[in-house]
Amino acid sequence: MRACQPIITALGCYAPPQVLTNFDLEKIVSTNNDWIVERTGISERHIAGAGMATSDMAVLAARAALEQRGLSPDDIDVIIICTVTPDMLFPATACLVQDQLGAKKAWGFDLSAACSGFIYGLQTGAALVKSGAHRRVLVIGADTMSRILDYTDRSTCILFGDGAGAMIIEAGTPEDSGLGFIDFVGEIDGSGGDFLKMPAGGSRMPASAETVEGRQHFVKQQGQQVFKYAVRQMFDLCETVLSRNGFTPKDVALMIPHQANRRIIDATGERLGLRPDQVVIDIGKYGNTTAATLPLAARDAIADGRLKKGDLVMFATVGAGYTSGAALWRWAY
């Protein structure tokens, strides 16, 4: 097998039409618009309608990416679904997506890394293509976070929204020289596992009347612990991936960070010495869509004319676990 240079050739996204604003939340829980905007930067988030599951959003995002590239589902070799809200524990959501798409020649799997899911999926897809074993990999980040939120807990229910985004990774041609994947650095730190989690529903705490009554099937977060770790870790990993490839922050056309909290993004950008125009922030209209934030932010950057072919892009994430990662790509279209 011949080693191939992985490039991103298409991007498709989906956000449900229903919007939940901060003013809507004021009627549900003890909070207000000014408090939410000041502390998070979020004004609204999209919420999946009744009957719509993670696989449904993933399929819509995937179809948009395939249409953009002019490919059929049979052109895809591998499907990677990055999610913490699968339709069910098994079968894998990748199986459901493969069937709905009609991608009869693809194999695939789910990848669970919380908010770092998509960047881990990109790295996995890039490695599969670079090995020469696969021609095209479809990486989808999709989460229906509204289904695991406690709308009596104002510290968490204000943060998250639903959405999906997909990218196609392909083997580059000689004409794509200098474009595509450059490097990735990732870390996990399980000592932070208790600070952001959904306690019940797994083998440690199976579903029972007691876990339901105790509201243990919802997101639980210790915000200050997560905030401090996220700022420090995103800065460290971004600095590492830049320096070991001979780049400085001035070389970065765009940093596309995970959209968890505007203050985290601002603090990371300032520590790196990035200008505001080098950092993509779209959390205001989506909230934290977990594995979907990176493709949604990239889509918005393209639409705004900020992301163009040849640009050096730096992705950065921190998620529950803790999981974290930073990656450099030279944008290919």
C-alpha positions in Angstrom: 0.0 0.0 0.0 1.2 3.5 -0.9 1.2 6.2 1.8 -1.2 9.0 0.9 -1.6 12.6 2.0 -5.0 13.1 3.7 -7.0 16.2 2.7 -10.4 17.5 3.7 -12.5 17.8 0.5 -16.0 18.5 1.7 -18.0 19.8 4.7 -21.7 19.5 5.5 -23.7 20.5 8.5 -27.2 20.3 10.0 -28.8 22.3 12.8 -32.4 21.6 13.8 -34.8 24.5 12.9 -36.2 24.8 16.5 -34.3 27.5 18.4 -34.2 27.8 22.2 -33.2 31.4 23.2 -32.0 32.7 26.5 -35.4 34.4 26.9 -37.1 31.0 26.5 -34.9 29.6 29.2 -35.9 32.4 31.5 -39.4 30.9 31.5 -38.0 27.4 32.4 -35.3 27.9 35.0 -34.0 30.6 37.3 -31.7 32.5 34.9 -31.7 35.5 32.6 -30.3 36.5 29.2 -27.7 38.9 30.5 -26.3 36.4 33.0 -26.0 33.7 30.3 -24.4 36.0 27.7 -21.9 37.4 30.1 -20.7 34.1 31.4 -20.9 31.9 28.3 -21.4 34.1 25.2 -24.5 32.0 24.2 -27.7 33.7 23.0 -29.5 30.7 21.5 -29.1 27.1 20.7 -30.9 24.7 18.3 -33.0 21.8 19.7 -33.9 18.6 17.9 -37.6 18.0 17.5 -39.5 15.1 18.9 -38.6 11.9 17.0 -35.2 13.2 15.7 -32.2 11.3 17.0 -28.5 11.7 16.6 -28.4 9.4 13.6 -31.0 11.5 11.8 -28.9 14.7 12.1 -25.8 12.8 11.2 -27.3 11.5 8.0 -28.5 15.0 7.0 -25.0 16.4 7.6 -23.4 13.6 5.7 -25.7 14.0 2.7 -24.8 17.7 2.6 -21.1 16.8 2.5 -21.6 14.2 -0.2 -23.6 16.6 -2.3 -21.0 19.3 -2.0 -18.3 16.9 -3.2 -20.5 15.2 -5.9 -20.1 11.8 -4.4 -22.5 8.9 -3.8 -22.7 7.0 -0.5 -21.0 4.0 -2.3 -17.9 6.2 -2.7 -17.3 6.1 1.1 -15.0 3.5 2.6 -15.3 4.2 6.3 -17.9 6.1 8.5 -16.8 7.4 11.9 -19.5 8.7 14.1 -18.3 10.9 16.9 -20.9 11.2 19.6 -21.8 10.9 23.3 -25.5 10.7 22.6 -25.9 7.6 20.4 -29.4 6.5 19.4 -28.9 3.6 21.8 -26.0 1.8 23.4 -25.9 -0.7 20.6 -26.0 -1.1 17.7 -23.5 1.6 16.9 -24.9 4.8 15.5 -22.5 4.3 12.6 -24.5 1.2 11.6 -27.7 3.2 11.6 -26.2 6.0 9.6 -24.6 3.6 7.1 -28.0 2.0 6.5 -29.9 5.3 6.2 -27.3 6.7 3.7 -27.2 3.5 1.7 -23.4 3.4 2.0 -23.3 -0.3 1.2 -19.5 -0.5 0.7 -18.5 1.2 4.0 -17.6 -0.1 7.4 -17.5 2.1 10.5 -17.7 2.6 14.2 -18.7 5.1 16.9 -16.0 7.2 18.7 -16.8 8.5 22.2 -14.5 11.3 23.3 -17.1 14.0 24.3 -16.2 17.5 23.0 -13.0 16.2 21.6 -14.8 13.6 19.5 -14.5 15.3 16.1 -10.8 16.1 16.3 -10.1 12.5 17.4 -12.3 11.4 14.5 -10.3 13.6 12.0 -7.1 12.1 13.3 -8.4 8.6 13.0 -9.7 9.2 9.5 -6.5 10.9 8.4 -4.5 7.9 9.7 -6.7 5.4 7.7 -6.3 7.4 4.5 -2.5 8.0 5.1 -1.9 4.3 5.4 -3.2 3.8 1.9 -5.8 1.3 3.1 -8.8 3.6 2.4 -9.6 6.2 -0.2 -12.4 8.1 1.5 -13.4 8.5 5.2 -16.6 10.2 6.3 -16.2 11.7 9.8 -19.4 12.9 11.4 -19.8 14.8 14.7 -23.4 14.7 16.0 -24.9 15.1 19.4 -28.5 15.5 20.7 -27.4 17.0 24.0 -30.9 18.3 24.8 -31.9 14.7 25.6 -29.5 14.5 28.5 -29.9 17.9 30.0 -31.6 18.7 33.4 -33.7 21.7 32.7 -33.9 22.4 36.4 -30.1 22.9 36.6 -29.3 26.4 35.3 -25.5 25.7 35.4 -25.8 23.1 32.6 -29.0 23.4 30.6 -28.0 26.9 29.3 -24.8 25.5 27.7 -25.7 22.9 25.2 -27.5 22.6 21.9 -28.0 20.0 19.2 -26.4 19.7 15.8 -24.2 17.7 13.4 -21.3 18.2 11.0 -19.5 16.0 8.6 -16.2 16.2 6.7 -14.9 13.9 4.0 -11.2 13.0 4.2 -9.6 11.8 1.0 -6.2 10.8 -0.4 -4.7 13.9 -2.0 -3.3 14.0 -5.6 0.0 15.5 -6.7 -2.0 18.7 -7.5 -2.8 18.9 -3.7 0.9 19.0 -2.7 1.3 21.1 0.5 -2.4 20.8 1.5 -4.1 18.6 4.1 -3.1 17.0 7.4 0.1 18.3 9.1 0.1 17.1 12.7 -2.0 16.2 15.8 -1.3 16.1 19.5 -3.8 14.6 21.9 -4.0 13.8 25.6 -6.4 12.3 28.1 -6.5 12.9 31.9 -8.9 10.5 33.6 -8.3 12.2 37.0 -10.8 14.9 35.8 -13.5 12.3 35.0 -15.7 13.3 37.9 -15.9 17.0 36.9 -18.0 16.5 33.7 -20.0 13.3 33.3 -23.4 11.6 33.0 -23.3 9.3 36.1 -26.0 6.7 35.3 -26.9 4.5 32.4 -23.7 2.4 32.1 -22.4 -0.7 33.8 -21.3 1.2 36.9 -24.8 2.6 37.6 -27.4 0.8 35.5 -30.8 2.5 35.0 -33.2 2.0 37.9 -36.0 3.8 39.6 -33.5 5.3 42.0 -31.2 6.7 39.3 -34.1 8.2 37.4 -35.5 9.8 40.6 -32.0 11.1 41.5 -31.7 12.7 38.1 -28.5 10.8 37.4 -29.1 10.4 33.7 -28.3 14.1 33.0 -25.1 16.0 32.4 -23.3 16.9 35.7 -20.5 19.5 35.7 -18.2 21.3 38.1 -17.8 24.4 35.9 -14.8 26.1 37.6 -12.7 22.9 37.4 -13.5 22.4 33.7 -12.9 26.1 32.9 -9.4 26.2 34.4 -8.4 22.9 32.8 -9.7 23.8 29.4 -7.9 27.2 29.2 -4.6 25.7 30.3 -4.8 22.5 28.2 -5.9 24.2 25.0 -3.0 26.7 25.2 -0.4 24.0 26.0 -1.5 21.7 23.2 -1.7 24.5 20.6 1.7 25.8 21.6 3.1 22.2 21.3 1.6 21.4 17.9 2.8 24.8 16.5 6.3 24.7 17.8 7.1 21.2 16.8 6.2 22.0 13.3 8.1 25.2 13.1 5.1 27.5 13.2 4.2 30.5 15.4 0.7 31.8 16.1 1.3 34.5 13.5 1.3 31.7 10.8 -2.2 30.6 11.7 -4.9 31.9 9.4 -7.6 30.6 11.7 -7.9 28.8 15.0 -11.2 26.8 15.2 -11.6 25.9 18.8 -14.3 23.8 20.5 -17.2 26.1 21.3 -17.8 25.4 25.0 -17.6 28.9 26.5 -16.6 32.2 25.0 -14.5 33.1 28.0 -12.5 29.9 27.5 -11.9 30.7 23.8 -11.0 34.3 24.5 -8.6 33.4 27.3 -6.9 30.7 25.1 -6.5 33.1 22.1 -5.1 35.8 24.3 -2.5 33.5 25.9 -1.4 32.4 22.4 -1.2 36.0 21.2 -3.8 35.5 18.5 -5.7 38.4 17.1 -9.5 38.2 17.4 -9.8 37.9 13.6 -7.7 34.7 13.8 -10.2 32.9 16.1 -13.6 31.5 15.1 -16.4 32.0 17.6 -19.9 31.0 16.8 -21.1 29.7 20.2 -23.6 32.6 20.4 -26.0 30.9 18.0 -25.4 27.2 18.6 -24.3 26.8 22.2 -22.1 23.8 22.8 -23.0 21.1 20.3 -20.3 18.8 21.7 -18.8 16.8 18.8 -20.5 19.0 16.2 -18.9 22.3 17.2 -15.7 22.1 15.0 -17.5 21.4 11.7 -20.2 24.0 12.4 -17.6 26.6 13.2 -15.7 25.7 10.0 -18.8 25.9 7.9 -19.5 29.4 9.3 -15.9 30.5 8.7 -16.2 29.4 5.0 -19.5 31.2 4.6 -18.0 34.4 6.0 -15.0 34.2 3.7 -12.6 33.7 6.5 -11.5 30.1 5.6 -9.9 29.6 2.2 -7.8 27.1 0.3 -4.2 27.1 1.5 -5.0 28.5 4.9 -3.2 27.1 7.9 -6.0 26.0 10.3 -5.5 24.9 13.9 -8.3 22.9 15.6 -8.3 22.7 19.4 -10.6 20.9 21.9 -11.1 19.9 25.5 -13.8 17.5 26.6 -15.1 15.4 29.4 -12.8 12.6 30.5 -10.7 14.8 30.3 -10.0 14.4 26.5 -8.1 17.1 24.6 -6.4 17.6 21.3 -4.9 20.1 18.8 -4.4 19.6 15.1 -2.9 21.5 12.1 -4.4 21.2 8.6 -3.7 23.1 5.5 -7.2 23.7 4.1 -7.7 22.1 0.7 -10.7 23.7 -1.0 
